[in-house]
């Protein structure tokens, strides 16, 4: 018996629906390697937004990160 016999995979344009028209995916944040995270976030001109929901944030947060207090990531786009 194959437990995945009815499995369907759909290709989506977005993992989290932001509902933003004309979103330019080339205008994005900088990728930071784990090995350089501390040095990068300790710079004076860096701001970290912790965009996780309240439950996830309550489990632990990034030091000095701003919590925009959103319930879902799509709220962040509004």
N, C-alpha and C positions, 0 to 999 in steps of 0.2 A: 504494500500500500504506500503510495506517494503522498505525504502530508501536504505537498505544495501543488497538487494537481490542478487546483483552481486559482493559483497565484497569478495575478496580473500586475504588470509593471507599466506605469504611465510616465511619460516624459513630460516634465513641467518646466515652464520658463523661470519660475521662482520657487524656492523651497518654502519661504515664508512670504505670503502674499502681502505686499506693501501697497498695492493698488496705486502706483505712481506711473503716470503715462510718460513716455519718452525718457525713461531712466537710462542714464549714460553709465554703463558699467565700467568705463575706463576711469571715471572719477570716483576713486575708492581710497580707502585708507591704506597705509603702508603695512606690508607683511613684516612681522617681527618674529625672529627665531626665539625659541624658549631660552636659549643660552644668552641672548642679549636683552631679554625682557627687563630685568632689574635696572640695568644701565640706561636703557631707553626711557623707562617710566620715571626715573629719578631726575631727568632733565626738567628745568624750570618751565619750559614752554609746552610740556606734554600734559594733556588732560585725558584721563581714562573714564569712559562712561561704562558703567556696569548695567547692561541692558537686559539682564535676566529678570524673570518675574519675582514677585515678593517671596514666594516659597524658596526658590533657588537662592535668592540673595540672603535669606535668613540662615541658610546652611553655611555661608561663608562668603566674604566679599574681598575684592582687591583692595589693598591698602590705599587710602586717600582717593578712592574712586568715587565719582558722582553717581548717585542712584536716582535716575529720573522717575522712579516709582511707577513703572508701567506694568500692566497685567499681561500683555502679550507684546511680542516684538513689533507687530504691525502697528501698535499704538504709537511707537516711536516715530513713525513716518508722518503722523498727523500734525 
